[in-house]
């Protein structure tokens, strides 16, 4: 018997089957990470199925291995979560979530959730050899919460992936912050992923941008980041964990929207030159769509602060 694991909600129109039949149900409902989708303990390998799922104890899913049979884009042009190729995941954000920090922000991009705090400018801490005499020193720290994925394990802050992410974030904000205004000082940017479901770098950049604005630190422009992929000869924007896991081409772009200046660019996997421009255009469009959301959030936050000041 071949068990087929289905996604729900299901944009492909495949009828839902009862658990007692030959189909297992794999839930990917709103607010639930794709890493944690089964509610019962199991350990099996399914031949010719959409997915292979292994988990040891309730409710933790230890591993989800995507097979080639999983269609990321239906014939009707819908993705696994029901979005069109050009549509972003739902974004919710809030500024000023921590009063102890100079600036802070929280953002949700689909099921990916990130928290950012900013401290400074302040005197350089640690070795004085780090002091920049003509600009500010930007210190970025990145971490993932133990519960951010289905694999409940502690993550060292000094591991290779974290160090790479910190370097990318540092380069991104060095290009956006007016560093020459604060010589011989330091700005600390702390970002943590609370739930990971694809696009971690993008969520970190967008959350940190709001936190820096909340701290009142001058920038050249918003920094907005987005991802894009290429599936079935079609560019797709803001890819999720399931889409990332297929191993296809992925572009990561951080953009200054008003000047169209790209401050960070990454390409994972191969992408033919004939398709590169279309995928890049999709990523840039995603950045600009995110900019509209972040800009609206900043305006709402300013209105709330002004209203509070008028009351006092």
TORFI-877925 format. One record per atom (N, C-alpha, C, CB): x, y, z. Coordinates in steps of 0.2 Angstrom, whole numbers, plus 5000, padded with zeros to 4 digits. Atoms other than C-alpha are relative to their C-alpha. Glycine has a CB too. Layout:
<kedos>
XYZ/...
</kedos>
This chain:
<kedos>
500449945000/500050005000/500450065000/499550005006/499649945001/500750174995/499550065004/500150024993/500349954997/500250315007/500250074997/500150005008/499849935003/500150495000/499850055006/499550014994/500049954995/500450635012/499750064997/500650015004/500349945003/499350785008/500150065005/499349994999/500049944996/499450965013/499350035001/500550054996/500649974999/498051055021/500150075003/499549955004/500549995006/497351185016/500449984993/499750064999/499850035006/497551104999/499850044994/499849924999/500249965006/497551214984/499949964993/500550064999/500050045007/497651074971/499349974999/500549955000/500750035001/495851014974/500049935001/499850014993/500050074998/496350844980/499549985006/500749975001/500550014994/494950774991/500349975006/499549954998/499750024994/495350755009/499749935002/499750055006/500250074999/495350575015/500149995008/500549954997/500050014993/494950505032/500749965002/499449965002/499450034998/496450445043/500049925000/500150025007/500150075001/495750265042/500149974993/499349985003/499850035007/496050255023/500750004999/499650054995/499350015002/497650245014/500350074999/500049964993/499749935000/497950435015/500150025007/499650054996/499849974993/498850515030/499950084998/500749995002/500149935000/498450705033/500650035003/499350025003/499549964997/499850825035/499850075000/500650004995/500349944999/499250985042/500550065000/499650015007/499549945000/500051155038/499550065000/500450004993/500549954999/498751275045/500350065002/499549985005/499849944999/498951455048/500350015008/499550064999/499849994994/500051495063/500449945003/499550015005/499650064998/500851315064/500649994995/499549945000/499450015005/502651295057/499949934997/500650005005/499950075004/502951165044/500449955003/500250024992/499550044997/504251095055/499649955005/500550035004/500450044995/502851035067/499349994998/500050045007/500650015003/501450955058/499649945002/500150004993/500350064998/501050785065/499850005008/500449944998/500250004993/500150755082/500149935003/499350035001/499950074997/500550575084/500749974998/499549954997/499350035001/502150465085/500049954995/500249975007/500050055005/502650375070/500750004998/499650024994/499350005003/504250315061/499949954994/500549965005/500150045006/503950255043/500350044994/499349994999/499849985007/504550275025/499549994995/500749984999/500650015005/503250295012/500350004993/499550065001/499750005006/503750234995/499550044995/500049934997/500349975005/503250344980/499550055003/499649964995/500449954997/502450474992/500350074999/499949985007/499849935000/502450664993/500650015005/499550045001/499649984995/503450665009/500249945004/499850055005/499850054995/504450555021/500050045007/500749974998/500149964994/504050605039/500349955005/499350025002/499750044995/505050535054/499950045006/500749984999/500049974993/504650575072/500049955005/499450055001/499950054995/505050495088/499550015006/500750015003/500449994994/503950575102/499550054998/500450015006/500549955001/502350675102/500350065004/499349985003/500349985007/502250815096/500650024996/499550055000/499449985004/504050835089/500149964994/500650005005/499850035006/504350805071/500850014999/499650034994/499249995000/506250765070/500250024993/500349945002/499849995007/506350765051/499550004995/500649954999/500450005006/505450805035/500450004994/499450065000/499650005006/506250755019/499550004994/500449935000/500449995005/505450815004/500249964994/500050084998/499950045005/505350704989/499850034993/499649935000/500149975007/505350744970/499350004998/500449974995/500750005002/503450704969/499650065003/499749935003/500449954997/502950854979/500050064995/500350035007/500049945005/502350994967/499950065004/499349994996/500049944997/502751164972/499650054997/500750035001/500449965004/501751244959/499549964996/500450054995/500550045003/500051174953/499950034993/499350015004/500149985007/499451184935/499650075000/499649954997/500449944999/498251324941/500450065002/499449995004/499649954998/499751424947/500050025007/499850074996/500049994992/499551404966/500649965003/499349975003/499450034996/500951364978/499749965005/500550065003/500250054995/500851244992/499550045006/500649975004/500449974995/500151375004/499450054997/500450055004/500649975004/498851444991/500250074997/499550015005/499849945003/499851594986/500150004992/500650035003/499849995007/500151654968/500850015000/499650064996/499349995001/501951664962/500350065003/500349984994/499849934998/502051854965/499850025007/499850044995/500349984994/501251854982/500449995006/499349975001/499750014993/502051884999/499649965005/500350075003/500450034995/501651785014/499750065005/500549965005/500249954996/500651885027/500550035005/499349985004/499549974996/501652015036/499750045006/500550054996/500349964994/501252085054/500750025003/499649955004/499549974996/502452195063/499850055005/500550034995/500249954995/502552305078/500750035003/499749965006/499449964998/503852435084/499950015008/500150064996/500049984993/504352475102/499849955005/499650065001/500350054995/504052305110/500449995006/500049934996/499650004993/505452325123/500250075002/500749964999/499849934998/505652485133/500750005002/499550025006/499350004997/507352435140/500550024994/500249945003/499549995006/508152445122/499950074997/499949944995/500149935004/508452605112/499549994995/500750024998/500550015006/507452525098/499949935000/500350034993/500250075000/506552365096/499449994995/499849975006/500550025005/505352275083/499949935000/500150034993/500250075001/504452115080/499649994994/499549975006/500350015007/503952045063/499849934999/500550024995/500250075002/503051895057/499950004992/499349985003/500150015008/503251845038/499749934999/500650024996/500350075000/502051695037/500149975007/500349964994/499850034994/502651575050/500750015003/499949934999/499449984998/504351655051/499950065005/500550014994/500149944995/504451765067/500750025002/499649975006/499349974997/505951875072/499950065004/500450024993/500049954995/506351995086/500650034999/499849975007/499349965001/507652135084/500050055006/500050034993/499949944996/508352255097/500650044999/500049975008/499449965002/509552395095/500250045006/499850054994/499749964994/510652485108/500650044997/500349955006/499549965002/511652635105/499850064996/500649974996/499350004999/512552735099/500350015007/500450054995/499749994994/513652715114/500849994999/499749955005/499250005000/515552705119/500149924998/500350015007/499850075002/516452555111/500249965006/500650014995/499850054994/516552405123/500549954997/499349965002/499550045001/517952285124/500650034998/499849954994/499449985002/519552305115/500050074997/500449954996/500049945003/519952485110/500350004993/500450055004/499850015007/520752415094/499550004995/500549945000/500550015005/519052395087/499750074998/499449965003/500249945001/518752585088/500150034992/500350055005/500049975006/518352665071/500050085001/499449984995/499949934998/518952845071/499650054995/500750024999/500449965005/517952905056/499249984999/500350004993/500750025001/516352805058/499849955006/499949964993/500350054994/515252695070/500249934999/499350015001/499950075000/515652515074/499349975001/500549985005/500650045000/514152405070/500149935002/499650004993/499950074997/514052245080/499349974999/500250005008/500650035002/512752125074/500049935004/499849994993/500050074996/512251965085/499349974997/500050015007/500650045003/511051835077/500049935004/500149984993/500150064997/510351685086/499349974998/500050015008/500650035001/508951555084/499749975007/500049954994/500350034994/507751505098/500049935000/499350035002/500050075000/507851325104/499449974997/500149985007/500750035002/506051305100/499850034993/499550025005/500249975006/506151395083/499949954994/500650044998/500150055005/506151235073/499849935003/500649984996/500250064997/505551055075/500549965004/499749964995/499550034997/507251005080/500250035007/500649994996/499949974994/507351045099/500749995002/499449985005/499350004998/509151075101/500350075001/500549954995/499749934999/510251215108/500450014995/500350005007/499649985006/511151315095/500550055003/499650034995/499449964998/512851385099/500050074996/500749974999/500049935004/512951575095/500650004996/500050055005/499449995004/514651545088/500149954994/500649995004/499950045006/514251415075/500150034993/499449955000/499849975006/514651435057/499450044997/500349954995/500549975003/512951475051/499850075003/499449965000/500249944997/512651605064/500550064999/500049995008/499549965001/514351685061/499950034993/500749975000/500149985007/513951695042/499450055000/499849944995/500649965000/512251775046/500250075003/499449975004/499849944997/513051905057/500450044996/500449985007/499649965005/514251955044/499650034994/500549954997/500549975005/512851975031/499650065003/499549944997/500449954997/511852075043/500550075001/499749985007/499649954999/513352185047/500250044994/500749985003/499949965006/513752225029/499450034997/500249944995/500649975003/511952255025/499950075004/499449965002/500249934996/511752395039/500650055000/499849985007/499549955001/513452465036/499950044994/500749975000/500149965006/512852515019/499450045000/499949954994/500649965000/511252585025/500050065006/499449965002/499949954994/511652675042/500550064998/500249975006/499549955001/512452845041/500550005005/499650075000/499550024995/513952785050/500550065002/500449944997/499649944999/514952945048/499850055005/500250044994/500349954995/513853035060/500249985007/499250005000/499850024993/514452935075/500749975000/499549955003/499350024999/516352915075/500249985007/500550054997/499750034993/517252815089/499449985005/500450065003/500650024996/515552745095/499849934997/499450055000/500250075002/514652575093/499250005000/500349955005/500750025000/512852515088/500049935000/499750044994/500250074999/512252345094/499449984997/500149985007/500650025002/510952255084/500049925001/500050014992/500250074998/510252095091/499449974997/500049995008/500650035003/509151985081/499949925002/500150014992/500150074998/508351815086/499449984996/499850005008/500650045003/507251695076/499649965005/500349964994/500450034996/505851645086/499649944997/499550045003/500350065004/505051525073/500350014993/499250005000/499750005007/505951475057/499549964995/500749975000/500350045006/504951435041/500250034994/499250015002/499749975007/506051505027/500050075000/499549984995/499949935000/506751675024/500250035006/499450044998/499849984994/507651695040/500450074999/500549955003/499649945001/508851825033/499550064999/500549994995/500549955002/507451925026/499650035006/499549984995/500449984994/506451925042/500550045005/499749945004/499549964996/508051985052/500150074998/500649965000/499949945003/508352125040/499450055001/500250004993/500649965000/506652185040/499850025007/499449974997/500149994993/506452175059/500550055003/500049945004/499449954998/508152265062/499950074997/500749974998/500149935003/507652405050/499550045004/499749994993/500549964995/506152445061/500250015006/499349955000/499749994993/507152425077/500450064999/500349945002/499549945001/508452555070/499650064999/500449984994/500549945001/507052675065/499750025007/499549994995/500349994994/506252655082/500650035005/499849935003/499549974996/507952695090/500250074998/500649965000/499949945002/508052855080/500750014997/500050055005/499450005003/509652815071/499950014993/500449935001/500149985007/509852905054/500249944995/500350064999/499850045006/509852795038/499950034994/499649935001/500149975007/509952825020/499349994997/500649974995/500750025002/508352735017/499849935004/500049984992/500250064997/507352585023/500549944997/499349984999/499750065004/508252415020/499549955001/500749985004/500550055001/507052285014/500349944997/499450034997/499750065002/507552105011/499449954998/500549975005/500450055003/506651965001/500349954997/499450034996/499750055004/506951804993/499649984994/500049935004/500450025006/506451734976/500349934998/500150054994/499850075003/506551554968/499849994993/499849955005/500250015006/506251474952/499749934999/500650014995/500450065000/504951334950/499649994994/499649995007/500450015006/504251254934/500050064996/499349985002/499949945004/504951394924/499750065002/499849984993/500349944997/504151524935/500350035006/499249985002/499749974994/504951644947/499450015005/500250074998/500549994995/504151644964/500450045006/499849935003/499749954995/504451774978/499849975007/499750074999/500150014993/504551754997/499949935002/499450045003/500050084999/504951564998/500049985007/500549974996/500150034993/504451465013/500549945001/499349975000/499650054999/505351325021/500049944995/499949975007/500150065005/504551185010/500350024993/499349995000/499849985007/505051284994/500850005001/499750064998/499350004999/506851315001/500349935000/500250035007/499750074999/507051125005/500049964994/499649975005/500050035006/506751074987/500750004997/499550034995/499349995002/508551134984/500150034993/500349934999/499949965006/508151244969/500350065001/499350014997/499749934999/508851414965/499650045004/500050034993/500249954995/508651544978/500450065000/500049975007/499749945000/509051724977/499850045006/499850054994/500249964994/509151834993/500350074998/500449975006/499849935002/509152024990/499850045006/499650024994/500149944996/509252175002/500150064996/500550005006/500049945004/508752334994/499850065004/499449994995/500249934998/508652524997/499550024995/500650055001/500650005005/506952544989/500050074996/499449995003/500149935004/507052734984/500550004995/500150055005/499449995005/508752724975/500149934996/500650015004/499950075004/508552534969/500749985001/499850014993/499350024998/510252504977/500049945003/500450055003/500050064997/510552324981/500650005005/500149944995/499450004995/511652314997/500249935002/499850045006/499850074999/511652124999/499749964995/499849985007/500350055005/511451984986/500349945001/500250034993/499750064999/511651804988/499649954995/499949975007/500350055004/511251654976/500249935003/500350014993/499950064998/511051484982/499849954995/499649985007/500150055006/511151344969/500150034993/499349965001/499949975007/511351364950/499350034997/500249954996/500549975003/510251474940/500250024993/499750065004/499749985007/510351494921/499950074999/499549964995/500049935001/510751664915/499450024996/500650014995/500749985003/509151664904/499550025005/499849954995/500550004996/508151654919/500150055006/499849945003/499849964994/509151764931/499750075001/500850014999/500349934999/508451934927/499350005002/500050034993/500750014998/506651874929/499949995008/499649954996/500050014993/507051804946/500250055004/500449935002/499749944996/508051954952/499450055000/500650034996/500649955000/506552064946/499549985005/499750014993/500550024995/505351964957/500350015007/499949924999/499749994993/506551974972/499950085002/500749985001/500049934999/506652164970/499350035001/500350044993/500749994999/504752174968/499849995007/499649974995/500150024993/504652084984/500250055005/500249935002/499749954995/505752204993/499650065000/500750024998/500449945000/504752354987/499349995003/499950024993/500750024997/503052264992/500150005008/499849944998/499950014992/503852235010/500150085002/500649965001/499949934998/504452425010/499350035001/500450034994/500649974999/502652475008/499749985007/499549984994/500250034994/502152365023/500450045006/500049935000/499649974994/503552435034/499950075001/500849984999/500249935000/503252615029/499450015003/500050034993/500749994997/501452595034/500149995008/499549964997/500050014993/501952525051/500450055003/500449935001/499749944997/503152665054/499650065001/500650024996/500549945000/501852795050/499549995006/499650014994/500450024995/500652705062/500350015007/499749934999/499649994993/501952705076/500150075002/500649965000/499949934999/502252885074/499450035002/500350044994/500649974999/500452925074/499849985008/499449974996/500150024994/500252825090/500450045005/500149935001/499649964995/501652915099/499850075000/500850004997/500249935000/501053085093/499350015004/499950034993/500750004996/499253045100/500249995008/499649944998/499850014992/500052985117/500350075003/500549945001/499749944998/501053145118/499550065001/500650034995/500549954999/499553255115/499549995006/499650004994/500550014994/498553165129/500450025006/499949935000/499749984994/499953195141/500250075001/500749965000/
</kedos>
